[in-house]
């Protein structure tokens, strides 16, 4: 009985010490969540030179700004949304 207790104690001690080995196989990007989130939200300071601005009519944009300043914003038409799936 005494030898069984010693064997079980040795096994328990080895199992406990095996947890002290520390992580050996960490992935290279582990811990970069903050940097990745910042990179996904910050505008590229050097965008492609080949891109052109979206087409916009300046007179219509100016009218929209004037309506906004005057408090006469045109409300958008109501939109029906259909949600499919789920339970």
N, C-alpha and C positions, 0 to 999 in steps of 0.2 A: 504494500500500500504506500509506503514511504517513497519507493522508487517511482510509482505512478504520479505522485504529487510533484516530485522533482521534474519528471518529464513534462508534465502539464505546465509547470511553472516556467521551464525553459522554453517551451513552445510559445507560451503567452508572452514571455520576455522578447523572444525573437520577432514575434508578430508586432509587438509594440515598437521595437527598434527599427523595424523595416519602414515604418511610417516617417522616420526621421531622415530618410535618405534625400528628400527634397526632389523637386521636379527636375527631370533630366531632359524631357522632350518638349520644350516650349516652342510654340510656333513663333516665327519672326515678327509677325504683326500684332502679337498679343500686347494689349495695353495702349494701343494707338487710337482708341475710340474717339477721344476728344479731338485729336488732330484730323482724323478722317471726317468727323462731323463738321469741323471748321472748314476744311477743304471743299466739302460739298456745298457749303453755304456762301462762300466768298467768291465774288465775281472774278473771273480771270482777268488780270491786269494787262495781259498781252493777247487779246483775242485774234483770231485769224484775220489777216489783212484782206482776204478775198470777200468777206461778208459785206453786205450792203444793208443799210437800215430798212426797216419795214416800211412799206409804202403808207404815207399818211397825207391827208389833205390839211394844210395849215389853217385854212379859213374855217373849216368845220371844227377843228380843235379849238380855235379861238372862240367860236360861238359857244362851245361847251363850257369853256372857262368862264365866259361872261354870264351864261345862265347859272353856273354854280355860284358865282359871286353875288348875283341878284337873288338867289334863293328860289329860282324857277327851274329846278332840275327836272328833266323829263323822266318820269318813272318808266322802268322797263316793263314790257308786256309780261303777263304772268306766264310761267312755264310749268307744265305738268311733268312731274317726275315719276317714273314707274320703277319700282324696285322689284327685281325678279330674283328668285332663289331664296335661300335661307330657310329658316324654320320659325 
